[in-house]
Amino acid sequence: SLASFVFGYHVHEKAILNATLPMLLLAPLSQTHAETYLFLCNVGHIQLLPLLFRPAEWALRMLVCLLHLCLSITLLPIESKGRRSF
């Protein structure tokens, strides 16, 4: 489903859900899956944000995106690559 999204000529904005929902099931299993899930979710957020175009919706969409990002980083097995353990 990710290949059809990436190589599709005319893809609807919500088509990224076909790739992110299966990755949601795999994300808790490994760091690689979790990183791929976060990347796909960020792509999905960027694509879906223009659908909320009123100025009053700006704060809500930013809050939802940041909340999802914080929860994903907290709950998924993602290690920081900048930290060194001695």
C-alpha positions in Angstrom: 0.0 0.0 0.0 3.0 2.3 0.5 4.2 1.7 -3.0 0.7 2.6 -4.4 0.8 5.8 -2.4 4.3 6.8 -3.4 4.1 6.0 -7.1 0.4 6.9 -7.6 -0.3 9.6 -10.1 -3.4 11.1 -8.4 -3.5 10.1 -4.8 -6.1 11.3 -2.3 -4.8 12.9 0.9 -6.2 10.2 3.1 -4.5 7.4 1.1 -1.5 7.6 3.5 -3.8 5.9 6.0 -3.4 2.7 4.0 0.3 2.7 4.9 0.2 4.1 8.4 -2.4 1.9 10.0 -0.5 -1.4 9.3 2.7 0.3 10.5 0.9 1.2 13.7 0.6 -2.5 14.5 4.3 -3.1 13.8 5.7 0.0 15.5 5.9 -1.4 19.0 7.9 -4.4 17.9 11.1 -2.7 16.8 12.9 0.6 16.6 13.0 0.5 12.8 9.3 0.0 12.6 8.7 2.8 15.1 10.9 5.2 13.1 9.1 4.3 9.9 5.7 4.8 11.5 6.7 8.2 12.8 8.0 9.2 9.4 4.7 8.1 7.7 2.6 9.9 10.3 4.5 13.1 9.7 3.9 12.8 6.0 0.3 12.1 6.7 0.0 15.1 9.0 1.6 17.4 6.4 -0.8 16.2 3.8 -4.0 16.4 5.9 -3.3 19.8 7.5 -4.4 21.8 4.5 -7.8 20.2 4.9 -8.2 22.3 8.1 -7.8 25.7 6.4 -9.7 28.1 8.7 -7.6 30.3 11.0 -9.6 29.1 14.0 -8.5 25.5 13.4 -4.7 26.3 13.3 -4.2 25.9 17.1 -6.2 22.7 17.2 -4.3 21.1 14.4 -0.9 22.0 15.8 -1.9 20.8 19.3 -3.1 17.4 17.9 0.1 16.9 15.8 2.4 17.8 18.7 0.4 15.6 21.1 0.6 12.7 18.8 4.3 13.2 18.3 5.0 13.4 22.0 2.9 10.3 22.8 4.6 8.3 20.0 8.1 9.2 21.1 7.2 8.4 24.7 5.4 5.1 24.0 7.3 3.6 21.1 10.7 1.9 21.4 12.8 4.8 19.9 16.3 5.5 21.2 18.1 8.7 20.8 21.1 8.4 18.4 22.9 11.3 20.0 23.2 9.9 23.5 26.1 7.7 24.5 26.1 5.3 27.3 29.3 4.8 29.2 
